[in-house]
């Protein structure tokens, strides 16, 4: 059974789901979770074999996947900087409730 599907944009997905391989990889790499922990803590609806397949895909395509992770992180940081703090956070900081 093929657990990984690559779309027209080159993005890898767990076959038959809406879960990108990148998300599984980030839980494993960034948070140091084992495949079993990734499965039990986040994705019990995905077969454990698919979690292993996602990680195998990552290690087979490590350079490209690491570049994608960097792009995702940069896009997130840019969006966060562009939006700034919410009115709620500003008010809480003004009132001394947040550092």
PyMOL commands that set and color helices and strands:
alter all, ss='L'
color gray80, all
select helices_A, chain A and resi 21-29+35-42+48-60+62-83+87-94
alter helices_A, ss='H'
color red, helices_A
select strands_A, chain A and resi 4-6+12-14
alter strands_A, ss='S'
color yellow, strands_A
deselect
rebuild
show_as cartoon
